[in-house]
Amino acid sequence: MESKCPICSEKTVDPTPPRFSPQDKYGSYRREMKRQIKMKEGLDKDEDDRNKSVEEA
């Protein structure tokens, strides 16, 4: 995309927001979902470790 419009010589604006934008309406929801998934995976991992230690004993 050019910085000036070839027709009217006005400054152009990129219509898409940046990849990590503070204007992202749903970013907080996405980050919260990631946190929940990571926390659940961490808990599941701990449970697997506990089950292994019980089986070994």
Secondary structure, DSSP 4 states (H G I P E B T S, - for coil): --SB-TTT-PBP--SSPPSS-TT-TTHHHHHHHHHHHHHHHHHHHHHHHHHHHHHH-
